[in-house]
Amino acid sequence: MNLKTYFEETKGTGVLSTADDGGRVNAAIYARPHVMDDGSLAFIMRDRLSHSNLQSNPHAAYLFREEGFGYKGIRLHLTKTHEERGTPLVKELCRRCRIDDKPDAVRYLVVFKADKELPLIGSGESPE
């Protein structure tokens, strides 16, 4: 699937799940990711629990449920590759920066590679 086209054209709700190094899990609502030219996925984050968890455990899962009737969407297994803070790219990609009531808040651009892509429901594999 072309994730860039998918996330540009599909509306829905996303949930990013992370865990700390002790396995304590967090899930948070996140906007659609930015799909970079190299195919990596990037999220703008504040320094909250999801970001904190990624400092000790680079693995995450992103679930995206498409708007509309039924349960259509995708699940992505992710591994953090790098992050940046305070760069022009963070400001350029930040959708909420223009409407946020705290324009000086610290934001990170956290970049992931997608290790696995699954449908929202099921394994994506046919039973034999």
Phi and psi in radians as a Rosetta constraint file:
Dihedral C 1 N 2 CA 2 C 2 CIRCULARHARMONIC -1.458 0.35
Dihedral N 2 CA 2 C 2 N 3 CIRCULARHARMONIC 1.782 0.35
Dihedral C 2 N 3 CA 3 C 3 CIRCULARHARMONIC -1.176 0.35
Dihedral N 3 CA 3 C 3 N 4 CIRCULARHARMONIC -0.564 0.35
Dihedral C 3 N 4 CA 4 C 4 CIRCULARHARMONIC -1.067 0.35
Dihedral N 4 CA 4 C 4 N 5 CIRCULARHARMONIC -0.885 0.35
Dihedral C 4 N 5 CA 5 C 5 CIRCULARHARMONIC -1.113 0.35
Dihedral N 5 CA 5 C 5 N 6 CIRCULARHARMONIC -0.774 0.35
Dihedral C 5 N 6 CA 6 C 6 CIRCULARHARMONIC -0.976 0.35
Dihedral N 6 CA 6 C 6 N 7 CIRCULARHARMONIC -0.911 0.35
Dihedral C 6 N 7 CA 7 C 7 CIRCULARHARMONIC -1.299 0.35
Dihedral N 7 CA 7 C 7 N 8 CIRCULARHARMONIC -0.409 0.35
Dihedral C 7 N 8 CA 8 C 8 CIRCULARHARMONIC -1.289 0.35
Dihedral N 8 CA 8 C 8 N 9 CIRCULARHARMONIC -0.571 0.35
Dihedral C 8 N 9 CA 9 C 9 CIRCULARHARMONIC -1.798 0.35
Dihedral N 9 CA 9 C 9 N 10 CIRCULARHARMONIC -0.210 0.35
Dihedral C 9 N 10 CA 10 C 10 CIRCULARHARMONIC -1.962 0.35
Dihedral N 10 CA 10 C 10 N 11 CIRCULARHARMONIC 2.223 0.35
Dihedral C 10 N 11 CA 11 C 11 CIRCULARHARMONIC -1.684 0.35
Dihedral N 11 CA 11 C 11 N 12 CIRCULARHARMONIC 2.631 0.35
Dihedral C 11 N 12 CA 12 C 12 CIRCULARHARMONIC 2.994 0.35
Dihedral N 12 CA 12 C 12 N 13 CIRCULARHARMONIC -2.868 0.35
Dihedral C 12 N 13 CA 13 C 13 CIRCULARHARMONIC -2.120 0.35
Dihedral N 13 CA 13 C 13 N 14 CIRCULARHARMONIC 2.350 0.35
Dihedral C 13 N 14 CA 14 C 14 CIRCULARHARMONIC -2.023 0.35
Dihedral N 14 CA 14 C 14 N 15 CIRCULARHARMONIC 2.574 0.35
Dihedral C 14 N 15 CA 15 C 15 CIRCULARHARMONIC -2.266 0.35
Dihedral N 15 CA 15 C 15 N 16 CIRCULARHARMONIC 2.174 0.35
Dihedral C 15 N 16 CA 16 C 16 CIRCULARHARMONIC -1.789 0.35
Dihedral N 16 CA 16 C 16 N 17 CIRCULARHARMONIC 2.193 0.35
Dihedral C 16 N 17 CA 17 C 17 CIRCULARHARMONIC -1.962 0.35
Dihedral N 17 CA 17 C 17 N 18 CIRCULARHARMONIC 2.320 0.35
Dihedral C 17 N 18 CA 18 C 18 CIRCULARHARMONIC -2.320 0.35
Dihedral N 18 CA 18 C 18 N 19 CIRCULARHARMONIC 2.921 0.35
Dihedral C 18 N 19 CA 19 C 19 CIRCULARHARMONIC -2.493 0.35
Dihedral N 19 CA 19 C 19 N 20 CIRCULARHARMONIC 2.575 0.35
Dihedral C 19 N 20 CA 20 C 20 CIRCULARHARMONIC -1.422 0.35
Dihedral N 20 CA 20 C 20 N 21 CIRCULARHARMONIC -3.086 0.35
Dihedral C 20 N 21 CA 21 C 21 CIRCULARHARMONIC -1.212 0.35
Dihedral N 21 CA 21 C 21 N 22 CIRCULARHARMONIC -0.209 0.35
Dihedral C 21 N 22 CA 22 C 22 CIRCULARHARMONIC -1.676 0.35
Dihedral N 22 CA 22 C 22 N 23 CIRCULARHARMONIC 0.029 0.35
Dihedral C 22 N 23 CA 23 C 23 CIRCULARHARMONIC 1.532 0.35
Dihedral N 23 CA 23 C 23 N 24 CIRCULARHARMONIC 0.071 0.35
Dihedral C 23 N 24 CA 24 C 24 CIRCULARHARMONIC -1.312 0.35
Dihedral N 24 CA 24 C 24 N 25 CIRCULARHARMONIC 2.134 0.35
Dihedral C 24 N 25 CA 25 C 25 CIRCULARHARMONIC -1.633 0.35
Dihedral N 25 CA 25 C 25 N 26 CIRCULARHARMONIC 2.558 0.35
Dihedral C 25 N 26 CA 26 C 26 CIRCULARHARMONIC -2.309 0.35
Dihedral N 26 CA 26 C 26 N 27 CIRCULARHARMONIC 2.532 0.35
Dihedral C 26 N 27 CA 27 C 27 CIRCULARHARMONIC -2.292 0.35
Dihedral N 27 CA 27 C 27 N 28 CIRCULARHARMONIC 2.403 0.35
Dihedral C 27 N 28 CA 28 C 28 CIRCULARHARMONIC -2.509 0.35
Dihedral N 28 CA 28 C 28 N 29 CIRCULARHARMONIC 2.547 0.35
Dihedral C 28 N 29 CA 29 C 29 CIRCULARHARMONIC -1.193 0.35
Dihedral N 29 CA 29 C 29 N 30 CIRCULARHARMONIC 2.277 0.35
Dihedral C 29 N 30 CA 30 C 30 CIRCULARHARMONIC -2.365 0.35
Dihedral N 30 CA 30 C 30 N 31 CIRCULARHARMONIC 2.556 0.35
Dihedral C 30 N 31 CA 31 C 31 CIRCULARHARMONIC -1.148 0.35
Dihedral N 31 CA 31 C 31 N 32 CIRCULARHARMONIC 2.997 0.35
Dihedral C 31 N 32 CA 32 C 32 CIRCULARHARMONIC -1.037 0.35
Dihedral N 32 CA 32 C 32 N 33 CIRCULARHARMONIC 2.503 0.35
Dihedral C 32 N 33 CA 33 C 33 CIRCULARHARMONIC -1.268 0.35
Dihedral N 33 CA 33 C 33 N 34 CIRCULARHARMONIC 2.784 0.35
Dihedral C 33 N 34 CA 34 C 34 CIRCULARHARMONIC -1.481 0.35
Dihedral N 34 CA 34 C 34 N 35 CIRCULARHARMONIC 2.211 0.35
Dihedral C 34 N 35 CA 35 C 35 CIRCULARHARMONIC -1.689 0.35
Dihedral N 35 CA 35 C 35 N 36 CIRCULARHARMONIC 2.049 0.35
Dihedral C 35 N 36 CA 36 C 36 CIRCULARHARMONIC -1.427 0.35
Dihedral N 36 CA 36 C 36 N 37 CIRCULARHARMONIC 2.911 0.35
Dihedral C 36 N 37 CA 37 C 37 CIRCULARHARMONIC -1.013 0.35
Dihedral N 37 CA 37 C 37 N 38 CIRCULARHARMONIC -0.544 0.35
Dihedral C 37 N 38 CA 38 C 38 CIRCULARHARMONIC -1.498 0.35
Dihedral N 38 CA 38 C 38 N 39 CIRCULARHARMONIC 0.066 0.35
Dihedral C 38 N 39 CA 39 C 39 CIRCULARHARMONIC 1.599 0.35
Dihedral N 39 CA 39 C 39 N 40 CIRCULARHARMONIC -0.118 0.35
Dihedral C 39 N 40 CA 40 C 40 CIRCULARHARMONIC -1.255 0.35
Dihedral N 40 CA 40 C 40 N 41 CIRCULARHARMONIC 2.817 0.35
Dihedral C 40 N 41 CA 41 C 41 CIRCULARHARMONIC -1.977 0.35
Dihedral N 41 CA 41 C 41 N 42 CIRCULARHARMONIC 2.395 0.35
Dihedral C 41 N 42 CA 42 C 42 CIRCULARHARMONIC -2.265 0.35
Dihedral N 42 CA 42 C 42 N 43 CIRCULARHARMONIC 2.454 0.35
Dihedral C 42 N 43 CA 43 C 43 CIRCULARHARMONIC -2.144 0.35
Dihedral N 43 CA 43 C 43 N 44 CIRCULARHARMONIC 2.497 0.35
Dihedral C 43 N 44 CA 44 C 44 CIRCULARHARMONIC -1.535 0.35
Dihedral N 44 CA 44 C 44 N 45 CIRCULARHARMONIC 2.252 0.35
Dihedral C 44 N 45 CA 45 C 45 CIRCULARHARMONIC -2.305 0.35
Dihedral N 45 CA 45 C 45 N 46 CIRCULARHARMONIC 2.596 0.35
Dihedral C 45 N 46 CA 46 C 46 CIRCULARHARMONIC -1.619 0.35
Dihedral N 46 CA 46 C 46 N 47 CIRCULARHARMONIC 2.985 0.35
Dihedral C 46 N 47 CA 47 C 47 CIRCULARHARMONIC -1.447 0.35
Dihedral N 47 CA 47 C 47 N 48 CIRCULARHARMONIC 1.337 0.35
Dihedral C 47 N 48 CA 48 C 48 CIRCULARHARMONIC -2.133 0.35
Dihedral N 48 CA 48 C 48 N 49 CIRCULARHARMONIC -2.882 0.35
Dihedral C 48 N 49 CA 49 C 49 CIRCULARHARMONIC -1.060 0.35
Dihedral N 49 CA 49 C 49 N 50 CIRCULARHARMONIC -0.757 0.35
Dihedral C 49 N 50 CA 50 C 50 CIRCULARHARMONIC -1.033 0.35
Dihedral N 50 CA 50 C 50 N 51 CIRCULARHARMONIC -0.824 0.35
Dihedral C 50 N 51 CA 51 C 51 CIRCULARHARMONIC -1.116 0.35
Dihedral N 51 CA 51 C 51 N 52 CIRCULARHARMONIC -0.744 0.35
Dihedral C 51 N 52 CA 52 C 52 CIRCULARHARMONIC -1.058 0.35
Dihedral N 52 CA 52 C 52 N 53 CIRCULARHARMONIC -0.770 0.35
Dihedral C 52 N 53 CA 53 C 53 CIRCULARHARMONIC -1.042 0.35
Dihedral N 53 CA 53 C 53 N 54 CIRCULARHARMONIC -0.651 0.35
Dihedral C 53 N 54 CA 54 C 54 CIRCULARHARMONIC -1.236 0.35
Dihedral N 54 CA 54 C 54 N 55 CIRCULARHARMONIC -0.215 0.35
Dihedral C 54 N 55 CA 55 C 55 CIRCULARHARMONIC -1.283 0.35
Dihedral N 55 CA 55 C 55 N 56 CIRCULARHARMONIC -0.502 0.35
Dihedral C 55 N 56 CA 56 C 56 CIRCULARHARMONIC -1.925 0.35
Dihedral N 56 CA 56 C 56 N 57 CIRCULARHARMONIC -0.264 0.35
Dihedral C 56 N 57 CA 57 C 57 CIRCULARHARMONIC -2.501 0.35
Dihedral N 57 CA 57 C 57 N 58 CIRCULARHARMONIC 1.909 0.35
Dihedral C 57 N 58 CA 58 C 58 CIRCULARHARMONIC -1.369 0.35
Dihedral N 58 CA 58 C 58 N 59 CIRCULARHARMONIC -0.007 0.35
Dihedral C 58 N 59 CA 59 C 59 CIRCULARHARMONIC -1.633 0.35
Dihedral N 59 CA 59 C 59 N 60 CIRCULARHARMONIC 2.483 0.35
Dihedral C 59 N 60 CA 60 C 60 CIRCULARHARMONIC -2.608 0.35
Dihedral N 60 CA 60 C 60 N 61 CIRCULARHARMONIC 2.918 0.35
Dihedral C 60 N 61 CA 61 C 61 CIRCULARHARMONIC -2.306 0.35
Dihedral N 61 CA 61 C 61 N 62 CIRCULARHARMONIC 2.439 0.35
Dihedral C 61 N 62 CA 62 C 62 CIRCULARHARMONIC -2.146 0.35
Dihedral N 62 CA 62 C 62 N 63 CIRCULARHARMONIC 2.153 0.35
Dihedral C 62 N 63 CA 63 C 63 CIRCULARHARMONIC -1.918 0.35
Dihedral N 63 CA 63 C 63 N 64 CIRCULARHARMONIC 2.279 0.35
Dihedral C 63 N 64 CA 64 C 64 CIRCULARHARMONIC -2.212 0.35
Dihedral N 64 CA 64 C 64 N 65 CIRCULARHARMONIC 2.067 0.35
Dihedral C 64 N 65 CA 65 C 65 CIRCULARHARMONIC -1.811 0.35
Dihedral N 65 CA 65 C 65 N 66 CIRCULARHARMONIC 2.141 0.35
Dihedral C 65 N 66 CA 66 C 66 CIRCULARHARMONIC -1.213 0.35
Dihedral N 66 CA 66 C 66 N 67 CIRCULARHARMONIC 2.573 0.35
Dihedral C 66 N 67 CA 67 C 67 CIRCULARHARMONIC -1.076 0.35
Dihedral N 67 CA 67 C 67 N 68 CIRCULARHARMONIC 2.666 0.35
Dihedral C 67 N 68 CA 68 C 68 CIRCULARHARMONIC 1.956 0.35
Dihedral N 68 CA 68 C 68 N 69 CIRCULARHARMONIC -3.061 0.35
Dihedral C 68 N 69 CA 69 C 69 CIRCULARHARMONIC -1.332 0.35
Dihedral N 69 CA 69 C 69 N 70 CIRCULARHARMONIC 2.491 0.35
Dihedral C 69 N 70 CA 70 C 70 CIRCULARHARMONIC 1.571 0.35
Dihedral N 70 CA 70 C 70 N 71 CIRCULARHARMONIC -2.932 0.35
Dihedral C 70 N 71 CA 71 C 71 CIRCULARHARMONIC -2.166 0.35
Dihedral N 71 CA 71 C 71 N 72 CIRCULARHARMONIC 1.387 0.35
Dihedral C 71 N 72 CA 72 C 72 CIRCULARHARMONIC -1.916 0.35
Dihedral N 72 CA 72 C 72 N 73 CIRCULARHARMONIC 2.535 0.35
Dihedral C 72 N 73 CA 73 C 73 CIRCULARHARMONIC 2.744 0.35
Dihedral N 73 CA 73 C 73 N 74 CIRCULARHARMONIC -2.843 0.35
Dihedral C 73 N 74 CA 74 C 74 CIRCULARHARMONIC -2.441 0.35
Dihedral N 74 CA 74 C 74 N 75 CIRCULARHARMONIC 2.810 0.35
Dihedral C 74 N 75 CA 75 C 75 CIRCULARHARMONIC -2.177 0.35
Dihedral N 75 CA 75 C 75 N 76 CIRCULARHARMONIC 2.354 0.35
Dihedral C 75 N 76 CA 76 C 76 CIRCULARHARMONIC -2.139 0.35
Dihedral N 76 CA 76 C 76 N 77 CIRCULARHARMONIC 2.295 0.35
Dihedral C 76 N 77 CA 77 C 77 CIRCULARHARMONIC -1.635 0.35
Dihedral N 77 CA 77 C 77 N 78 CIRCULARHARMONIC 2.207 0.35
Dihedral C 77 N 78 CA 78 C 78 CIRCULARHARMONIC -2.150 0.35
Dihedral N 78 CA 78 C 78 N 79 CIRCULARHARMONIC 2.664 0.35
Dihedral C 78 N 79 CA 79 C 79 CIRCULARHARMONIC -2.269 0.35
Dihedral N 79 CA 79 C 79 N 80 CIRCULARHARMONIC 2.213 0.35
Dihedral C 79 N 80 CA 80 C 80 CIRCULARHARMONIC -1.165 0.35
Dihedral N 80 CA 80 C 80 N 81 CIRCULARHARMONIC 2.316 0.35
Dihedral C 80 N 81 CA 81 C 81 CIRCULARHARMONIC -1.831 0.35
Dihedral N 81 CA 81 C 81 N 82 CIRCULARHARMONIC -0.652 0.35
Dihedral C 81 N 82 CA 82 C 82 CIRCULARHARMONIC -2.967 0.35
Dihedral N 82 CA 82 C 82 N 83 CIRCULARHARMONIC 3.015 0.35
Dihedral C 82 N 83 CA 83 C 83 CIRCULARHARMONIC -2.562 0.35
Dihedral N 83 CA 83 C 83 N 84 CIRCULARHARMONIC 2.814 0.35
Dihedral C 83 N 84 CA 84 C 84 CIRCULARHARMONIC -2.496 0.35
Dihedral N 84 CA 84 C 84 N 85 CIRCULARHARMONIC 2.771 0.35
Dihedral C 84 N 85 CA 85 C 85 CIRCULARHARMONIC -2.443 0.35
Dihedral N 85 CA 85 C 85 N 86 CIRCULARHARMONIC 2.400 0.35
Dihedral C 85 N 86 CA 86 C 86 CIRCULARHARMONIC 1.238 0.35
Dihedral N 86 CA 86 C 86 N 87 CIRCULARHARMONIC 0.270 0.35
Dihedral C 86 N 87 CA 87 C 87 CIRCULARHARMONIC -1.587 0.35
Dihedral N 87 CA 87 C 87 N 88 CIRCULARHARMONIC 2.827 0.35
Dihedral C 87 N 88 CA 88 C 88 CIRCULARHARMONIC -1.012 0.35
Dihedral N 88 CA 88 C 88 N 89 CIRCULARHARMONIC -0.574 0.35
Dihedral C 88 N 89 CA 89 C 89 CIRCULARHARMONIC -1.118 0.35
Dihedral N 89 CA 89 C 89 N 90 CIRCULARHARMONIC -0.669 0.35
Dihedral C 89 N 90 CA 90 C 90 CIRCULARHARMONIC -1.044 0.35
Dihedral N 90 CA 90 C 90 N 91 CIRCULARHARMONIC -0.819 0.35
Dihedral C 90 N 91 CA 91 C 91 CIRCULARHARMONIC -1.145 0.35
Dihedral N 91 CA 91 C 91 N 92 CIRCULARHARMONIC -0.701 0.35
Dihedral C 91 N 92 CA 92 C 92 CIRCULARHARMONIC -1.113 0.35
Dihedral N 92 CA 92 C 92 N 93 CIRCULARHARMONIC -0.731 0.35
Dihedral C 92 N 93 CA 93 C 93 CIRCULARHARMONIC -1.476 0.35
Dihedral N 93 CA 93 C 93 N 94 CIRCULARHARMONIC -0.329 0.35
Dihedral C 93 N 94 CA 94 C 94 CIRCULARHARMONIC -1.194 0.35
Dihedral N 94 CA 94 C 94 N 95 CIRCULARHARMONIC 1.920 0.35
Dihedral C 94 N 95 CA 95 C 95 CIRCULARHARMONIC -1.281 0.35
Dihedral N 95 CA 95 C 95 N 96 CIRCULARHARMONIC -0.633 0.35
Dihedral C 95 N 96 CA 96 C 96 CIRCULARHARMONIC -1.522 0.35
Dihedral N 96 CA 96 C 96 N 97 CIRCULARHARMONIC -0.209 0.35
Dihedral C 96 N 97 CA 97 C 97 CIRCULARHARMONIC -1.023 0.35
Dihedral N 97 CA 97 C 97 N 98 CIRCULARHARMONIC -0.563 0.35
Dihedral C 97 N 98 CA 98 C 98 CIRCULARHARMONIC -1.313 0.35
Dihedral N 98 CA 98 C 98 N 99 CIRCULARHARMONIC -0.400 0.35
Dihedral C 98 N 99 CA 99 C 99 CIRCULARHARMONIC -2.003 0.35
Dihedral N 99 CA 99 C 99 N 100 CIRCULARHARMONIC -0.070 0.35
Dihedral C 99 N 100 CA 100 C 100 CIRCULARHARMONIC -1.220 0.35
Dihedral N 100 CA 100 C 100 N 101 CIRCULARHARMONIC 2.506 0.35
Dihedral C 100 N 101 CA 101 C 101 CIRCULARHARMONIC -1.440 0.35
Dihedral N 101 CA 101 C 101 N 102 CIRCULARHARMONIC -0.041 0.35
Dihedral C 101 N 102 CA 102 C 102 CIRCULARHARMONIC -2.222 0.35
Dihedral N 102 CA 102 C 102 N 103 CIRCULARHARMONIC 1.288 0.35
Dihedral C 102 N 103 CA 103 C 103 CIRCULARHARMONIC -1.125 0.35
Dihedral N 103 CA 103 C 103 N 104 CIRCULARHARMONIC -0.320 0.35
Dihedral C 103 N 104 CA 104 C 104 CIRCULARHARMONIC -1.619 0.35
Dihedral N 104 CA 104 C 104 N 105 CIRCULARHARMONIC 0.093 0.35
Dihedral C 104 N 105 CA 105 C 105 CIRCULARHARMONIC -1.095 0.35
Dihedral N 105 CA 105 C 105 N 106 CIRCULARHARMONIC 2.493 0.35
Dihedral C 105 N 106 CA 106 C 106 CIRCULARHARMONIC -1.286 0.35
Dihedral N 106 CA 106 C 106 N 107 CIRCULARHARMONIC 2.253 0.35
Dihedral C 106 N 107 CA 107 C 107 CIRCULARHARMONIC -2.239 0.35
Dihedral N 107 CA 107 C 107 N 108 CIRCULARHARMONIC 2.550 0.35
Dihedral C 107 N 108 CA 108 C 108 CIRCULARHARMONIC -2.054 0.35
Dihedral N 108 CA 108 C 108 N 109 CIRCULARHARMONIC 2.521 0.35
Dihedral C 108 N 109 CA 109 C 109 CIRCULARHARMONIC -1.757 0.35
Dihedral N 109 CA 109 C 109 N 110 CIRCULARHARMONIC 1.940 0.35
Dihedral C 109 N 110 CA 110 C 110 CIRCULARHARMONIC -1.861 0.35
Dihedral N 110 CA 110 C 110 N 111 CIRCULARHARMONIC 2.163 0.35
Dihedral C 110 N 111 CA 111 C 111 CIRCULARHARMONIC -1.926 0.35
Dihedral N 111 CA 111 C 111 N 112 CIRCULARHARMONIC 2.392 0.35
Dihedral C 111 N 112 CA 112 C 112 CIRCULARHARMONIC -2.228 0.35
Dihedral N 112 CA 112 C 112 N 113 CIRCULARHARMONIC 2.695 0.35
Dihedral C 112 N 113 CA 113 C 113 CIRCULARHARMONIC -1.782 0.35
Dihedral N 113 CA 113 C 113 N 114 CIRCULARHARMONIC 2.529 0.35
Dihedral C 113 N 114 CA 114 C 114 CIRCULARHARMONIC -1.531 0.35
Dihedral N 114 CA 114 C 114 N 115 CIRCULARHARMONIC 2.034 0.35
Dihedral C 114 N 115 CA 115 C 115 CIRCULARHARMONIC -1.470 0.35
Dihedral N 115 CA 115 C 115 N 116 CIRCULARHARMONIC -0.554 0.35
Dihedral C 115 N 116 CA 116 C 116 CIRCULARHARMONIC -2.705 0.35
Dihedral N 116 CA 116 C 116 N 117 CIRCULARHARMONIC 2.500 0.35
Dihedral C 116 N 117 CA 117 C 117 CIRCULARHARMONIC -2.166 0.35
Dihedral N 117 CA 117 C 117 N 118 CIRCULARHARMONIC 2.247 0.35
Dihedral C 117 N 118 CA 118 C 118 CIRCULARHARMONIC -2.274 0.35
Dihedral N 118 CA 118 C 118 N 119 CIRCULARHARMONIC 2.729 0.35
Dihedral C 118 N 119 CA 119 C 119 CIRCULARHARMONIC -1.186 0.35
Dihedral N 119 CA 119 C 119 N 120 CIRCULARHARMONIC 2.869 0.35
Dihedral C 119 N 120 CA 120 C 120 CIRCULARHARMONIC -1.049 0.35
Dihedral N 120 CA 120 C 120 N 121 CIRCULARHARMONIC -0.698 0.35
Dihedral C 120 N 121 CA 121 C 121 CIRCULARHARMONIC -2.113 0.35
Dihedral N 121 CA 121 C 121 N 122 CIRCULARHARMONIC 2.332 0.35
Dihedral C 121 N 122 CA 122 C 122 CIRCULARHARMONIC 1.620 0.35
Dihedral N 122 CA 122 C 122 N 123 CIRCULARHARMONIC 3.077 0.35
Dihedral C 122 N 123 CA 123 C 123 CIRCULARHARMONIC -1.575 0.35
Dihedral N 123 CA 123 C 123 N 124 CIRCULARHARMONIC -0.245 0.35
Dihedral C 123 N 124 CA 124 C 124 CIRCULARHARMONIC 1.461 0.35
Dihedral N 124 CA 124 C 124 N 125 CIRCULARHARMONIC -0.025 0.35
Dihedral C 124 N 125 CA 125 C 125 CIRCULARHARMONIC -1.969 0.35
Dihedral N 125 CA 125 C 125 N 126 CIRCULARHARMONIC 2.530 0.35
Dihedral C 125 N 126 CA 126 C 126 CIRCULARHARMONIC -1.405 0.35
Dihedral N 126 CA 126 C 126 N 127 CIRCULARHARMONIC 2.383 0.35
Dihedral C 126 N 127 CA 127 C 127 CIRCULARHARMONIC -1.210 0.35
Dihedral N 127 CA 127 C 127 N 128 CIRCULARHARMONIC 2.537 0.35
